[in-house]
């Protein structure tokens, strides 16, 4: 079963929602793929939060704010591989 995980580091920097099989896969993906250029390690990560598939996120669509669920955003992606970044958050 896949879940959505919100992960960030250093007090909320570079927040990402990642879909993965479990928390460990999400953290590993975040450290290896998202923070590859940084000297980020697991101790630098903030709390890892599990989000429901129907969690609503405001996204910008050609200048207009639109609310979509995480599952809607994930299904719009061209490929359904996991783990992957579903959306970046501010």
N, C-alpha and C positions, 0 to 999 in steps of 0.2 A: 504494500500500500504506500502510495506517495503522499507526502505532506508538504506544506508550505512553511518555510522557516524564515523569519526576519532576523538578519544578522548585521551587526555593525561593529566598528572598532573605535577605540579612543573617544569615548563619550559621544557616540552617535554619528561619527564620520562615515561616509560611504555606506549608507544603509542599502541593503539589497534583500529582495525576497527570492529565495532559492527553493525550487521544488526538488525533493530528494526522497530516497527510501527511508532515511532515518537522520537523526541529528548529527551523527558522526560523519556521514557522507556529505551532508550540507556544509559542515564546518571544514572538512578537508577540501571540498570544492572551492569554498570561499577563500581559503588560504592559498591554494595552488593557482586558481584561475583569476580570481578577482583582485587579490592583493599581491600578485606575482611581483610587481615592481616595487613594492614597499617592503620594509623590514618588519612586517607584521607577524606576530606569533600568537598562539592560542591564548596566552595570558593577556594580550591586548584587546581581545574580543569583549564586547559588552554582553549583556544577557541575551541569550538566544530564545526567541519567542516563536511558538508554534501558532500559525494563523489558520483559520478555517478557509476552505475553498470559496465560501461566499463572503469573505472579508472584502469590503468595498474600498476601492482606491480611486482617487481623483486623478485622471490622466488628461493631458492636453491633446486635443485632436484639432489640428489646424487652427490653433489659437482659442479654441473653445474648451472649457472644462467639462469633462464627461466622467461620470462614475461608472466603473466596471468592477466586476468581481475578479479575484485572482484567477479563478478557473476560466473565466471568459478571456482574460489576457493570455493565459497559457494556451488555450485552444486556438488563438489567433496566430500563434507562432508557426513558422514554416516547418519546424521539425519538433518531434515530441520526445526527444532524448531527455534522460534524467541522469545526473543532476544538471540543472541549468538555471541561470538567472532568469526569473520571470519578469521582474521589474525593479528599477532602482527607485528609492524613496528620498525625499528631501528631509 
